[in-house]
Amino acid sequence: MSEQTTSPSARMGELISLAATRGALKKAVLSKPDHAEVQRTVLTLRNIGGRVMIQAETLRTDNKAMHENINVSDTSRLTALCECYGQVNLICAVGSCELRRSKSGNRTLIGGENLFRALQKEDTPKVAISANNRQKQYILSGNEPFLRLLDVSDQNGRIHDKKQSKFRQINRFLELTRDCLSHLPAEGELRICDLCCGKSYLSFAAYHYFANILGRKVRMTGVDLKPDVIEYCNGVAKKLGFDGLEFFCGDISKYDAGGKVHLVISLHACDTATDLVLAKAMEWNADVILSTPCCHHELNHTLNCPALAFIAEHSMLRQKLCDAATDALRLKLLESRGYSVSALELIDPEETPKNIMLRALRMPNFNPNSPSAARLCAEYEEAKRFLLGSL
């Protein structure tokens, strides 16, 4: 591993291979990809057919995951992978190192030699290697203290039968949050708001994910109108030692975050409360917005569209139409304000019909005065006129 003869990417490939061979590889996270359709790749050890392999899971921007199994000694393939990303973080049982690419294209390996020496020791600790089976691998295990305090799991970390759906919902939300990491600041304090937070399962889960799993500095606020809920949540946060998490009782439309907000989340804000959440997030120019609406009553009362009367005359179909149209309008508004938008499935609709997540990712180079921005605003206004008529 001579610095004179080996490039930083090749040295990182060798280190990943060595860590895997020694059974000390926890994971390697490859981020800041060269290809726009890719979000990141994560390398972990897997037991495949009785043979230890490095599994590369590549998450694409369309939320599809691609898998590749790599021989632990295939340093050329590992090097080639590293070359496709601007940052590689290697985490092992004995330490870590980082490969960075500067704006000028130069690569630097930080901590590589120290990790190499640690991996050479005879008593290198081994990590548990998962089998490559079809069992769902969740971000949370159920044994997290906040899940026990919120009565999602018991003291042994077993998920209560009645909370299995909630546990899956929380994990799915964290997976969708993880997909947005490249749109959040990579360094410094993260400012997060959970609006209409309720009992705040997501507040505690998001704080735990960023602060405890990713090791980020976080300042997070949950906002809700119910004083008893806010008092309860502040008590739980204090018991957990979540110093960066607080809860505020008040109207979200009047809440002042006191500066830049990077991530706004909201789960099942009722009816027009979702619109208040989105309006506040846009006011803050939040980098990422993740909102799962609840009921959709407003449009049902105000729909005035003769062209859709053949649907609207049936009450059940009218409600389904209004549900979809309301969320589509919200996405169109977000798009007109400079966001790339998607409607995603949060959880299996058999578990809850309230399973649509609205995801908005702020486009950094959006110009509100551009012709494209004007076109998006016009499309939003035209859609409103179509659904509401003269109202």
Protein Blocks (a to p, Z undefined) as FASTA:
>chain_A
ZZklpcfklmmmmmmmmmmmnopafbdcdehifblkbcbdcdddddeehiacdddddddf
kopacdddddfklmmlmmmmmmmpcbdcdddfkbccdddddfkopacdehklmmmmmmmp
mklccdddddddfbdcdfbgolamklmmnomacfkopacfklmmmmmmmmmmmmmmmmmm
mmpcfedjdddddehklnolmmmmmmmmmmmmnopacddddddfblklmmmmmmmmmmno
pakbccddddfklpcehiacfbdcdehiahjlmmmmmmmmmmnopabdcdddfbdfklmm
mgccfklmmmmmpmklmmmmmmmmmmmmmmmmmmmnopacddddfbdfklomclcccddd
ddfkbcfkbmklmmmmmmmmmmmmmmnomZZ
